[in-house]
């Protein structure tokens, strides 16, 4: 630690507890829910915990209450004396970059990591990564800003209030931006998560990950910005590429969550699961069945994508074809009858509340990747993805996408070449009040956009992605300066036999 900061610690030592308790009005917003924040941070710790910059020992006390072995490392002699008296522990003299403690599972800090420059933060986290065991955590509770504009807005606001000491801190200390912490953590090798706790503070949890296994490749898909399509002034178009999931679609999240939720409840009695699917849900269920050593049977209308049916079989699923003209309704009836006659567990993607609950990880990723979501666009097949997104992003303009031949917009049920979306009856968990706009997209428009995405952006996506893009481009014409997030459910390769690049038809 630099000498100027050591001087600051000396000044703060006898005033710190007063500030965190709200006695100093300048810092009231910083510490408004201080005790709750410390409690949340302490819950993330496990095993032997080293606390850097424990100060007067407030977080140390919370960690001790949990029965953890705690080693506090404090650079300030003045703070150290107060902390030792409060906790009864012997503090070690040292700091984030200078310490001699070994054999620990958690490194934790509250309102101290900002004393390090960005370069020092990188050096410290690299040291911690090399020292921690697999699964070890770095837990940082501290002030952090979402953007440069947010920080400047804070400075302007508190300057107007005459809070000169707080403003001096904001200008002098090395408070990071969230993007900086995400970048450093990723470079070092940590899995990074953060939760904003009040106007200033974020709880950041960095976890040392082992080498990934195949099933770990469900989630954390890329978000990319499209820049070659014409947009209204200030509009930006972001797409979530769900084809990067292990099984190639957004439904990997669904399959794994539905099976694991059923297992947790004890609902799977015979070791066999069954559902009706156009393919992607079946692939997700097949992966979950592999992971948990279950047997899967799926009912698929016979003229749906052959590639998806072949993939399901390759993953060990038994695929039973039903007549194309009966659609998903007949396939679902067959799946239900099989479950009733055999005791197999019917995952029931079209009615189970496990379906929309499967997309919490998707929501969290979008929040991390896009600072502000003004419009969310997603297709509806079972309706689960859109239901989850629309329930959460309530301040966004929420656009659900269907093909012609789907009934959400009041049209008659009929056939369509666009696969993976479209409904024959209103999904039970799709709330009408959560829909701001319904876009019904023709097959030719969906397939045209699939070809344009390949030619303009190098993206090879399925027809439901083409439909979602068309819907987003239509809707964005009404707005300016919007961040638009569109879900691209899967890739083009599994539709080649359906002539996905043949706009005029098979």
Secondary structure, 3 states (H helix, E strand, C coil): CCHHHHHHHHHHCCCHHHHHCCCCHHHCCCCCCHHHHHHHHHHHCCCCEEEECCCCCHHHHHHHHCCCCEEEEECCHHHHHHHHHHHCCCCEECECCECCCCCCCEEEEECCHHHCCHHHHHHHHHHHHHHCCCCCEEEEEEECECCHHHHHHHHHHHHHCCCHHHHHHHHHCCCCEHHHHHHHHHHHCEEEEEEECCCCEEEEEEEECCCCCHHHHCCCCCEEEECCCCCCCCCEEEEEEHHHCCCCECHHHHHHHHHHHHHHHCCCCCCEEEEECCCHHHHHHHHHHHHHCCEEEEEEECCCCHHHHHHHHHCCCEEEEECHHHHHHHHHHHHHHHHHHHCCEECCCCCCCHHHHCCHHHHHHHHHHCCCCCEEEEECCCCHHHHHHHHHCCCCEEEEEEECCCCCCCCCCCCCCCCCCCCCCCCCCCCHHHCCEEEEECHHHHHHHHHHHHHHHCCCECHHHHHHHHHHHHHHCCCCCCEEEEEECEECHHHHHHCCCCCCCC
